[in-house]
Amino acid sequence: MVVRTQLRRLIVFSTLLLLGFSVLLGRLVYIQVVRHDELSGKAFKYTQRTYLKQTTRGDILDRNGSILVSTERLKILCADPSRIGDYYEPLAAILAEHLDLDEADLVKRLRPRFYTNSLNKVVIDPHVRLRARITEDEWNSVKQLMKTVPLADEDALDKDGKKFLTALRRWAIYTEPVDSHRRVYLNGELAAHVLGFVQTKERVVGRQSVFYARGKAGIEGHFDQYLQGVLGWRTTETDSRRREQVALRSMDVDPVDGLNVHLTIDAGVQAIVEDELKIGVEASSPLSATVIVARPQTGEILAMANYPTFDPNHPGNYETRNRRNRAISDEFEPGSTFKTVSVSSAINDNVVNLNTRFDCENGHIYFMGRSLHDDHRYSVLSVQDIMKKSSNIGAFKIARRLGAERLHYYLKEFGIGDPTGISLPAERAGTLRTVDKWSGLSISRVPIGYEIAVTPLQITMAMCVIANGGWLMNPMLVQHLSDPNGEIVMRYHPERLRRVITEEAAQRMTRALETVVEDGGTAPRARLEHYTVAGKTGTARKYIPNVGYTRSKYYASFIGFLPSEAPEIVISVIFNEPRGSIYGGVISGPVFQGIAKKLTNYLNITPSRELKLETNRPRGLREENYARR
């Protein structure tokens, strides 16, 4: 009887044990097979982490290696309200004063905030961002402050209170593990329109903030893909305390910093140009103004300045019009500076020479029922004197001899109506209508710079054609790109696009342009004492839609080069709606002269041969005088 009872108990126990194991096995099969993907995904979510590694945007440097734009690493200041407790008000007052923040806002952010986590537990939010960008020095100052900040009478606290306060000082204020970045334009407004600016955005990837900058204008925008670099990342697993398990690190890719852009811009030349432009602006109060300095033989741009300007460190503080690069985006009718293009075309086609004479009709004629006049009454003038006196009637008669078709051909050859292709965004192409869309009046207006539109850069490159012996150059703004180690990865070279006129025709036009700065010419104020200058003035009436050409608003310009016998620089000075005098020779000529005087010293340009013995040349300005402002 006892044996049978024990046997029954054994059978029942074995059955229950078997059922238990069956349930356990079924549960394991359910977990390991049926819910394998779901549960492993959850485990993966809580244990695997991907950390992004921040890259550094490349620098922008001038032709001499001076850094114009760089990147400063910044930290993101945060607080853990769970470690602050009831001390949020005194801590907010101290931090607000130290970091120049709003105290009331800090009180709200430091006050403990409760929420329910994924485990359905009510906890205090341990992460509040206080300031997105603080420097390393500022962070060190905050750490030092937290060691000594008086928050309570510590002598009156019990053991737990003192322990809490010690933890607060050590852990309550911290920085995120990934730094932010700030783009720094070391010289403020210097070359602002060339450099451009960036817009910094924050992107959250896997609960981690990443800051990245996007170029919005200038070199920053055009070369954004080269400057920004490539983010790195690390994929790894962590334990329950979120400590990395190095052995389980599956991927570790280092970031690649952006490339550096080396410009043809010379910071010293740019500073001289901006200083002289400012003087000119103060004297004439124009609506806007542009100055460009280029090397005619290579097409390199040494300086490009505009008024009004802005500080790319704080672009949002300025109006949109201040940030526009007028040198490439403003189109205007150039007026008499355009005679250089039309008259040199006729000289190249041998329909005239410098001694060919034209009756300038005592300063006034009618053509196609419309009046065409000169500012002064001239009778018979040679082609050379037509350029010297800037006779509209003479230029018209020269162009009529050349013919509309050939004139239009040469204008296209000079690059009129086409973008130059400079390495900057938002360039305009200008306006040049096809001959079939010209009116009968156009042959009298186009040669003197009306019924067409150019950008300041286009007319500058057209003058470079005369200065370099007849070649249209591609404007060059970047010398090369280099990696973070300084190795050159891409080099740019001067590029001749095409021969426009012969060298002989260019030399003849140069001789005519030299007379413009002589006594009796339109720009004696652009003359230099020790250098020969060749150039052309322009005084163009502005066209107002629905009104016509006004007699109260003008473009005043002077574009010239020196030394005229062996040109090294071309300088264009263009003022939009100057007050006082309207003439290019009076408004723009002195600015040209002021820039040229300083640049001959700074660039160590040899004085003209025929003037070399007149006086001892003063010592040149040292580069460091203008490389930083």
C-alpha positions as CSV (number, residue, x, y, z in Angstrom):
1,M,0.0,0.0,0.0
2,V,2.8,2.3,0.9
3,V,4.7,1.5,-2.2
4,R,1.7,2.2,-4.4
5,T,1.1,5.5,-2.7
6,Q,4.7,6.5,-3.2
7,L,4.6,5.4,-6.8
8,R,1.5,7.5,-7.4
9,R,3.3,10.5,-5.8
10,L,6.3,9.9,-8.0
11,I,4.2,9.7,-11.1
12,V,2.4,12.9,-10.2
13,F,5.6,14.7,-9.3
14,S,7.2,13.5,-12.6
15,T,4.2,14.6,-14.6
16,L,4.3,18.0,-12.9
17,L,8.0,18.3,-13.5
18,L,7.6,17.3,-17.1
19,L,4.8,19.8,-17.6
20,G,7.0,22.4,-16.0
21,F,9.9,21.7,-18.3
22,S,7.5,21.6,-21.2
23,V,6.2,25.0,-20.3
24,L,9.7,26.3,-19.8
25,L,10.8,24.8,-23.1
26,G,7.8,26.2,-24.8
27,R,8.5,29.6,-23.3
28,L,12.1,29.4,-24.5
29,V,11.0,28.4,-28.0
30,Y,8.5,31.3,-27.9
31,I,11.2,33.8,-26.8
32,Q,14.1,32.4,-28.8
33,V,12.2,31.5,-32.0
34,V,8.8,33.2,-32.3
35,R,9.8,36.6,-30.7
36,H,13.5,36.4,-31.6
37,D,13.6,39.3,-34.0
38,E,11.4,41.5,-31.8
39,L,13.3,40.9,-28.5
40,S,16.7,41.0,-30.1
41,G,15.8,44.3,-31.7
42,K,14.8,45.7,-28.3
43,A,18.0,44.5,-26.7
44,F,19.9,46.0,-29.6
45,K,18.1,49.3,-29.1
46,Y,19.1,49.5,-25.4
47,T,22.7,48.2,-25.7
48,Q,24.0,49.4,-29.1
49,R,25.0,53.0,-29.5
50,T,26.3,54.9,-32.5
51,Y,28.4,58.0,-31.7
52,L,29.0,60.6,-34.3
53,K,32.5,62.1,-34.5
54,Q,32.4,65.8,-35.4
55,T,34.4,67.1,-38.3
56,T,36.0,70.5,-38.6
57,R,35.2,72.8,-41.5
58,G,38.2,73.8,-43.6
59,D,39.9,77.2,-43.4
60,I,39.8,79.9,-46.0
61,L,43.2,81.6,-46.6
62,D,44.5,84.5,-48.7
63,R,47.2,84.1,-51.4
64,N,50.0,84.6,-48.7
65,G,48.7,82.0,-46.4
66,S,47.0,84.3,-43.9
67,I,43.9,82.7,-42.4
68,L,40.8,84.7,-43.2
69,V,38.2,82.2,-41.9
70,S,38.6,79.4,-39.4
71,T,36.5,77.3,-37.1
72,E,36.4,77.5,-33.3
73,R,35.3,74.5,-31.2
74,L,32.6,75.3,-28.7
75,K,31.0,73.3,-25.9
76,I,27.3,72.8,-25.1
77,L,26.5,73.7,-21.5
78,C,23.9,71.6,-19.8
79,A,22.4,71.0,-16.4
80,D,21.0,68.0,-14.5
81,P,18.0,69.4,-12.4
82,S,17.9,66.0,-10.5
83,R,21.2,67.0,-8.9
84,I,20.1,70.6,-8.3
85,G,17.0,70.1,-6.2
86,D,15.9,73.2,-4.3
87,Y,19.0,75.2,-5.1
88,Y,17.8,76.1,-8.6
89,E,17.0,79.8,-7.8
90,P,20.4,80.8,-6.2
91,L,22.2,78.8,-8.9
92,A,20.3,80.5,-11.7
93,A,21.1,83.9,-10.3
94,I,24.8,83.2,-10.2
95,L,25.0,81.5,-13.6
96,A,22.9,84.2,-15.2
97,E,25.3,86.9,-14.1
98,H,28.4,84.9,-15.0
99,L,27.2,83.9,-18.5
100,D,25.1,86.9,-19.3
101,L,21.8,84.9,-19.5
102,D,18.3,85.7,-18.5
103,E,17.8,84.8,-14.9
104,A,14.0,84.2,-15.1
105,D,14.5,81.8,-18.0
106,L,17.3,80.0,-16.2
107,V,15.1,79.5,-13.1
108,K,12.5,77.8,-15.3
109,R,15.1,75.5,-16.9
110,L,16.9,74.5,-13.7
111,R,13.7,73.8,-11.7
112,P,13.2,70.0,-11.6
113,R,10.7,68.7,-14.1
114,F,9.1,65.3,-13.8
115,Y,8.1,62.8,-16.5
116,T,7.3,59.2,-16.8
117,N,10.0,57.1,-18.5
118,S,9.7,53.9,-20.5
119,L,9.6,51.8,-17.4
120,N,6.6,53.7,-16.2
121,K,8.5,55.4,-13.4
122,V,8.3,59.0,-12.6
123,V,11.7,60.6,-12.8
124,I,13.3,64.0,-13.0
125,D,14.6,65.2,-16.4
126,P,18.4,64.9,-16.1
127,H,19.3,66.9,-19.2
128,V,18.5,70.6,-19.8
129,R,20.6,72.6,-22.3
130,L,21.6,76.0,-20.9
131,R,23.7,77.5,-23.7
132,A,24.6,75.9,-27.0
133,R,27.9,77.7,-27.5
134,I,30.5,78.4,-24.9
135,T,34.3,78.5,-25.4
136,E,36.8,76.3,-23.6
137,D,37.8,79.3,-21.4
138,E,34.2,80.0,-20.5
139,W,33.7,76.4,-19.5
140,N,36.8,76.3,-17.3
141,S,35.5,79.5,-15.7
142,V,32.1,77.8,-15.0
143,K,33.8,74.7,-13.5
144,Q,35.9,76.9,-11.2
145,L,32.7,78.8,-10.2
146,M,30.9,75.6,-9.4
147,K,33.6,74.7,-6.9
148,T,33.1,77.8,-4.8
149,V,29.6,79.0,-5.6
150,P,27.8,79.9,-2.3
151,L,24.4,78.2,-2.4
152,A,23.7,77.6,1.3
153,D,25.1,77.8,4.8
154,E,27.0,74.5,4.6
155,D,27.9,74.5,8.3
156,A,24.2,74.2,9.1
157,L,23.6,71.2,6.8
158,D,23.5,67.7,8.0
159,K,25.6,64.9,6.5
160,D,23.2,64.1,3.7
161,G,22.8,67.8,2.8
162,K,26.5,68.3,2.5
163,K,26.8,65.1,0.4
164,F,24.0,66.4,-1.9
165,L,25.7,69.8,-2.3
166,T,29.1,68.2,-3.1
167,A,27.4,66.1,-5.8
168,L,25.7,69.3,-7.1
169,R,29.0,71.1,-7.4
170,R,30.6,68.2,-9.2
171,W,27.8,66.8,-11.5
172,A,24.9,69.3,-11.8
173,I,26.5,71.5,-14.5
174,Y,28.3,69.7,-17.4
175,T,28.9,69.8,-21.1
176,E,27.7,67.4,-23.8
177,P,30.4,65.0,-25.2
178,V,30.1,66.3,-28.7
179,D,31.3,69.9,-29.3
180,S,29.6,72.6,-31.3
181,H,31.5,74.8,-33.8
182,R,31.5,78.5,-34.6
183,R,32.8,79.9,-37.9
184,V,35.1,82.8,-37.2
185,Y,35.9,85.5,-39.7
186,L,39.1,86.9,-38.2
187,N,39.0,90.3,-39.9
188,G,35.4,91.1,-39.5
189,E,34.1,92.9,-42.6
190,L,37.2,92.3,-44.7
191,A,36.4,90.7,-48.0
192,A,32.9,89.8,-46.6
193,H,31.3,89.4,-50.0
194,V,34.0,87.1,-51.3
195,L,34.1,84.9,-48.2
196,G,30.3,84.7,-47.7
197,F,28.9,83.3,-44.5
198,V,27.5,80.0,-43.1
199,Q,24.3,79.0,-41.4
200,T,24.8,76.5,-38.5
201,K,22.1,73.9,-37.9
202,E,21.6,71.2,-35.3
203,R,20.7,67.7,-36.3
204,V,19.7,65.0,-33.8
205,V,21.0,61.5,-34.7
206,G,20.4,58.7,-32.3
207,R,19.6,61.1,-29.4
208,Q,22.9,62.8,-30.1
209,S,23.2,66.4,-31.3
210,V,25.4,67.2,-34.3
211,F,26.1,70.7,-35.4
212,Y,26.9,71.3,-39.0
213,A,27.4,74.5,-41.1
214,R,26.2,75.1,-44.6
215,G,27.7,77.8,-46.7
216,K,25.2,80.4,-47.8
217,A,27.1,82.8,-50.0
218,G,30.6,83.6,-51.4
219,I,33.3,81.0,-51.2
220,E,31.6,79.4,-48.2
221,G,28.6,78.6,-50.5
222,H,30.4,77.8,-53.7
223,F,33.0,75.4,-52.1
224,D,30.7,74.1,-49.4
225,Q,31.1,70.5,-50.3
226,Y,34.9,70.7,-50.0
227,L,34.9,72.8,-46.8
228,Q,32.5,70.8,-44.7
229,G,34.3,67.5,-44.5
230,V,32.8,64.1,-43.6
231,L,31.5,63.1,-40.2
232,G,33.0,60.0,-38.5
233,W,31.1,57.5,-36.3
234,R,31.6,54.7,-33.8
235,T,29.1,51.8,-33.5
236,T,29.5,49.9,-30.2
237,E,27.6,48.1,-27.4
238,T,27.2,49.2,-23.8
239,D,26.3,47.4,-20.6
240,S,23.3,48.3,-18.3
241,R,25.2,51.3,-17.0
242,R,25.9,52.5,-20.6
243,R,29.6,51.8,-20.3
244,E,31.1,50.9,-23.6
245,Q,32.1,47.2,-24.2
246,V,35.2,47.9,-26.3
247,A,35.5,44.3,-27.4
248,L,32.0,44.6,-29.0
249,R,32.9,47.7,-30.9
250,S,31.8,46.9,-34.5
251,M,32.8,50.0,-36.4
252,D,35.1,53.0,-35.7
253,V,35.5,55.5,-38.6
254,D,37.4,58.7,-38.0
255,P,36.0,62.0,-39.3
256,V,37.6,63.7,-42.3
257,D,38.1,67.4,-41.8
258,G,37.2,69.7,-44.7
259,L,39.6,71.0,-47.2
260,N,41.2,74.5,-47.0
261,V,40.6,77.0,-49.7
262,H,43.5,79.2,-50.7
263,L,42.3,82.4,-52.5
264,T,44.0,84.7,-55.0
265,I,42.7,87.5,-52.8
266,D,45.5,89.4,-51.0
267,A,44.4,90.5,-47.5
268,G,46.7,93.5,-47.7
269,V,45.4,94.6,-51.1
270,Q,41.8,94.0,-49.9
271,A,42.4,96.2,-46.8
272,I,43.8,99.0,-48.8
273,V,40.9,98.9,-51.2
274,E,38.3,98.9,-48.4
275,D,40.0,101.8,-46.6
276,E,40.1,103.9,-49.8
277,L,36.6,102.9,-50.8
278,K,35.4,104.1,-47.4
279,I,37.0,107.5,-47.9
280,G,35.3,107.8,-51.3
281,V,31.9,106.8,-49.9
282,E,32.2,109.4,-47.1
283,A,33.0,112.0,-49.7
284,S,30.1,111.2,-52.1
285,S,27.5,109.2,-50.1
286,P,26.5,106.9,-53.0
287,L,23.7,104.4,-52.9
288,S,26.3,101.6,-53.4
289,A,29.8,101.2,-54.7
290,T,32.2,98.5,-56.0
291,V,36.0,98.2,-56.4
292,I,37.8,95.3,-58.1
293,V,41.5,94.8,-58.4
294,A,42.8,92.1,-60.9
295,R,46.0,90.9,-62.4
296,P,45.4,91.3,-66.2
297,Q,48.0,88.7,-67.2
298,T,46.5,85.9,-65.1
299,G,42.9,87.0,-64.4
300,E,43.6,86.7,-60.6
301,I,41.3,88.8,-58.4
302,L,43.4,90.5,-55.7
303,A,40.6,92.4,-54.1
304,M,36.8,92.7,-54.4
305,A,35.0,95.2,-52.2
306,N,31.4,96.5,-52.0
307,Y,29.5,99.2,-50.2
308,P,27.4,98.7,-48.2
309,T,29.0,95.7,-46.5
310,F,28.4,93.4,-43.5
311,D,30.2,91.4,-40.9
312,P,29.9,87.7,-41.7
313,N,30.3,86.8,-38.0
314,H,26.8,88.3,-37.6
315,P,25.1,88.2,-41.0
316,G,21.6,88.3,-39.6
317,N,22.2,91.8,-38.2
318,Y,22.3,93.3,-41.7
319,E,19.8,93.8,-44.5
320,T,19.9,91.5,-47.5
321,R,21.2,94.3,-49.7
322,N,24.3,94.6,-47.6
323,R,25.1,90.9,-48.1
324,R,24.7,91.0,-51.9
325,N,28.0,90.8,-53.8
326,R,27.3,93.7,-56.2
327,A,30.6,93.0,-58.1
328,I,28.9,90.0,-59.8
329,S,25.2,90.4,-59.2
330,D,24.5,94.0,-60.0
331,E,23.9,94.8,-63.7
332,F,24.2,98.4,-64.9
333,E,24.6,100.4,-68.1
334,P,28.3,101.3,-67.9
335,G,28.3,104.4,-70.1
336,S,31.6,105.7,-71.5
337,T,33.9,103.0,-70.0
338,F,32.3,100.8,-72.6
339,K,33.9,102.9,-75.4
340,T,37.0,101.0,-74.7
341,V,35.3,97.9,-76.0
342,S,33.6,99.4,-79.0
343,V,36.5,101.6,-80.2
344,S,39.2,98.8,-79.7
345,S,37.0,96.5,-81.8
346,A,37.0,99.0,-84.7
347,I,40.8,99.4,-84.3
348,N,41.2,95.7,-84.4
349,D,39.1,95.5,-87.6
350,N,41.3,98.2,-89.2
351,V,38.3,100.4,-90.0
352,V,40.0,103.2,-88.0
353,N,43.4,104.0,-86.4
354,L,44.3,106.5,-83.7
355,N,44.7,109.3,-86.2
356,T,41.4,108.8,-88.1
357,R,39.4,112.0,-87.7
358,F,35.7,112.4,-87.2
359,D,33.5,115.5,-87.1
360,C,31.9,115.6,-83.7
361,E,29.3,118.1,-84.8
362,N,30.1,120.8,-82.1
363,G,28.6,118.5,-79.5
364,H,25.1,117.7,-80.8
365,I,23.5,115.7,-83.6
366,Y,20.1,114.1,-84.3
367,F,20.1,110.4,-85.3
368,M,16.9,108.5,-86.1
369,G,15.0,111.4,-84.7
370,R,16.7,111.3,-81.3
371,S,19.3,113.6,-79.9
372,L,22.9,112.6,-79.2
373,H,25.2,115.1,-77.5
374,D,28.6,115.5,-75.8
375,D,29.2,117.4,-72.6
376,H,31.4,119.8,-74.5
377,R,31.4,121.2,-78.0
378,Y,33.9,119.4,-80.1
379,S,34.5,119.8,-83.9
380,V,36.9,117.4,-85.5
381,L,38.7,114.9,-83.3
382,S,41.0,112.0,-83.9
383,V,40.1,108.6,-82.5
384,Q,42.7,109.1,-79.8
385,D,41.1,112.5,-78.8
386,I,37.6,110.9,-79.0
387,M,38.8,108.6,-76.2
388,K,40.6,111.4,-74.3
389,K,37.6,113.7,-74.4
390,S,35.0,110.8,-74.2
391,S,33.0,112.1,-77.2
392,N,29.7,110.2,-77.6
393,I,29.3,111.4,-81.1
394,G,32.8,110.3,-82.1
395,A,32.3,106.9,-80.6
396,F,29.0,106.5,-82.4
397,K,30.6,107.4,-85.8
398,I,33.4,104.9,-85.2
399,A,30.9,102.1,-84.4
400,R,28.8,102.9,-87.4
401,R,31.8,102.5,-89.6
402,L,32.4,99.1,-87.9
403,G,28.8,98.0,-88.3
404,A,26.2,96.5,-86.0
405,E,27.0,92.8,-86.9
406,R,30.8,93.2,-86.2
407,L,30.2,95.3,-83.1
408,H,27.9,92.6,-81.7
409,Y,30.5,89.9,-82.6
410,Y,33.2,91.7,-80.6
411,L,31.0,92.4,-77.6
412,K,30.4,88.7,-77.3
413,E,34.1,88.1,-77.7
414,F,34.8,90.5,-74.8
415,G,32.4,88.4,-72.7
416,I,29.5,90.8,-72.6
417,G,26.2,89.0,-72.1
418,D,27.8,85.9,-70.6
419,P,28.7,85.0,-67.0
420,T,32.4,85.1,-66.4
421,G,32.3,81.8,-64.5
422,I,34.0,83.1,-61.4
423,S,34.0,80.7,-58.4
424,L,31.1,82.5,-56.6
425,P,27.4,81.9,-56.5
426,A,24.7,84.2,-57.8
427,E,26.6,85.7,-60.7
428,R,24.5,87.5,-63.3
429,A,25.2,87.3,-67.0
430,G,24.4,90.9,-68.0
431,T,22.3,91.9,-71.0
432,L,23.3,91.9,-74.7
433,R,20.4,91.6,-77.2
434,T,21.0,89.9,-80.5
435,V,21.3,92.3,-83.5
436,D,17.9,91.4,-84.9
437,K,16.4,92.8,-81.7
438,W,18.4,96.1,-82.0
439,S,16.4,99.2,-83.0
440,G,17.7,101.6,-85.6
441,L,18.9,103.8,-82.7
442,S,20.9,101.0,-81.0
443,I,24.1,101.5,-83.1
444,S,24.3,105.0,-81.5
445,R,23.6,103.8,-78.0
446,V,25.4,100.5,-77.5
447,P,28.9,101.8,-78.4
448,I,28.6,104.4,-75.6
449,G,27.4,101.9,-73.0
450,Y,23.6,102.1,-73.2
451,E,21.0,99.5,-74.2
452,I,23.3,96.9,-72.7
453,A,24.1,95.8,-69.1
454,V,27.2,94.5,-67.5
455,T,28.4,93.5,-64.1
456,P,31.4,95.3,-62.5
457,L,33.4,92.1,-63.0
458,Q,32.5,91.8,-66.6
459,I,33.7,95.3,-67.5
460,T,36.8,94.8,-65.4
461,M,37.7,91.6,-67.3
462,A,37.0,93.5,-70.6
463,M,39.6,96.1,-69.5
464,C,42.0,93.3,-68.7
465,V,41.8,92.3,-72.4
466,I,43.4,95.7,-73.3
467,A,45.9,95.5,-70.5
468,N,47.2,92.0,-71.3
469,G,47.5,92.3,-75.1
470,G,44.2,91.0,-76.3
471,W,43.3,87.9,-74.3
472,L,40.0,87.4,-72.4
473,M,40.9,85.7,-69.1
474,N,38.8,83.5,-66.9
475,P,38.6,85.4,-63.6
476,M,40.5,83.4,-61.0
477,L,39.6,83.6,-57.3
478,V,41.0,80.3,-56.0
479,Q,44.7,79.2,-56.2
480,H,44.3,75.7,-54.8
481,L,42.7,73.4,-52.2
482,S,44.7,71.7,-49.5
483,D,44.0,69.0,-47.0
484,P,44.3,69.4,-43.2
485,N,48.0,68.4,-43.5
486,G,48.7,71.2,-46.0
487,E,49.0,68.9,-49.0
488,I,47.6,70.4,-52.2
489,V,44.8,68.2,-53.6
490,M,43.5,70.5,-56.3
491,R,45.2,73.4,-58.1
492,Y,43.7,76.0,-60.3
493,H,45.6,77.7,-63.2
494,P,45.2,80.9,-65.1
495,E,43.0,80.3,-68.2
496,R,43.0,82.2,-71.4
497,L,39.5,81.8,-72.9
498,R,40.2,83.3,-76.3
499,R,42.1,86.0,-78.1
500,V,39.7,89.0,-78.6
501,I,41.9,91.6,-80.4
502,T,45.5,91.6,-81.6
503,E,48.3,92.7,-79.4
504,E,48.9,95.7,-81.7
505,A,45.3,96.8,-81.4
506,A,45.5,96.5,-77.6
507,Q,48.7,98.6,-77.6
508,R,47.0,101.3,-79.8
509,M,44.0,101.4,-77.4
510,T,46.4,101.7,-74.4
511,R,48.1,104.7,-76.0
512,A,44.7,106.4,-76.4
513,L,43.7,105.5,-72.8
514,E,46.9,107.0,-71.5
515,T,45.7,110.4,-72.7
516,V,42.6,110.2,-70.5
517,V,44.6,111.0,-67.4
518,E,46.5,113.8,-69.0
519,D,45.6,117.5,-68.8
520,G,42.6,118.0,-71.0
521,G,41.4,114.4,-70.5
522,T,38.4,113.3,-68.4
523,A,40.4,111.9,-65.5
524,P,43.5,113.9,-64.5
525,R,42.7,113.1,-60.9
526,A,43.5,109.5,-61.5
527,R,47.1,110.3,-62.6
528,L,50.1,109.0,-60.6
529,E,53.4,110.8,-60.3
530,H,55.7,107.9,-60.9
531,Y,53.6,105.5,-63.0
532,T,51.9,105.7,-66.4
533,V,48.2,105.1,-66.1
534,A,45.8,104.1,-68.8
535,G,42.1,104.2,-68.1
536,K,38.6,105.3,-69.0
537,T,35.9,107.3,-67.2
538,G,32.2,106.6,-67.3
539,T,29.2,108.8,-66.4
540,A,26.0,107.0,-67.2
541,R,22.5,108.2,-66.7
542,K,20.3,105.6,-64.8
543,Y,17.2,104.2,-66.4
544,I,14.2,104.3,-64.2
545,P,11.3,102.0,-65.2
546,N,8.2,103.9,-66.4
547,V,10.2,107.1,-66.3
548,G,13.1,106.8,-68.6
549,Y,16.7,108.1,-68.3
550,T,17.0,110.4,-65.4
551,R,19.2,113.5,-65.1
552,S,19.5,113.2,-61.4
553,K,20.9,109.7,-60.9
554,Y,24.1,108.4,-62.4
555,Y,26.7,105.7,-62.4
556,A,30.2,107.3,-62.0
557,S,33.1,105.0,-62.8
558,F,36.8,104.8,-63.7
559,I,38.6,101.7,-64.8
560,G,42.3,101.8,-65.4
561,F,45.6,99.9,-65.3
562,L,49.2,100.5,-64.5
563,P,52.0,100.7,-65.4
564,S,50.5,101.1,-68.9
565,E,53.7,99.9,-70.7
566,A,53.7,96.7,-68.6
567,P,50.4,96.4,-66.8
568,E,50.4,94.6,-63.5
569,I,47.0,95.6,-62.0
570,V,43.6,96.6,-63.3
571,I,41.5,98.7,-60.9
572,S,37.8,99.4,-61.4
573,V,35.9,101.9,-59.3
574,I,32.2,102.1,-59.7
575,F,29.8,104.4,-57.7
576,N,26.0,104.1,-57.9
577,E,24.2,107.4,-57.4
578,P,27.0,109.5,-55.9
579,R,26.0,112.9,-54.5
580,G,27.6,116.1,-55.5
581,S,29.5,115.7,-58.8
582,I,28.3,113.0,-61.2
583,Y,31.4,112.5,-63.2
584,G,33.5,109.4,-63.1
585,G,36.7,111.3,-63.3
586,V,35.8,113.4,-60.3
587,I,34.2,110.8,-58.1
588,S,35.9,107.5,-59.0
589,G,39.2,108.9,-60.3
590,P,40.6,110.0,-56.9
591,V,39.6,106.7,-55.3
592,F,41.5,104.9,-58.1
593,Q,44.5,107.1,-57.5
594,G,44.4,106.5,-53.7
595,I,44.3,102.8,-54.2
596,A,46.9,102.7,-56.9
597,K,49.4,104.8,-54.9
598,K,49.3,102.4,-52.0
599,L,49.3,99.3,-54.2
600,T,52.4,100.3,-56.1
601,N,54.3,100.3,-52.8
602,Y,52.6,97.3,-51.3
603,L,53.0,95.1,-54.4
604,N,56.5,96.5,-55.1
605,I,55.6,97.6,-58.6
606,T,58.6,99.0,-60.5
607,P,58.0,102.7,-61.5
608,S,57.6,103.5,-65.2
609,R,60.9,103.7,-67.1
610,E,60.5,107.2,-68.3
611,L,59.6,108.4,-64.8
612,K,62.1,106.3,-62.7
613,L,64.6,109.1,-62.3
614,E,62.2,111.8,-61.2
615,T,62.3,111.0,-57.5
616,N,63.3,108.4,-55.0
617,R,60.5,105.9,-54.5
618,P,59.4,105.6,-50.9
619,R,59.8,102.4,-49.1
620,G,56.9,100.0,-49.7
621,L,54.3,99.2,-47.1
622,R,54.9,96.0,-45.2
623,E,52.4,93.3,-45.7
624,E,51.6,92.9,-42.0
625,N,50.4,96.5,-42.0
626,Y,47.3,95.5,-44.0
627,A,47.1,91.7,-43.5
628,R,45.1,92.2,-40.3
629,R,42.7,95.0,-39.4
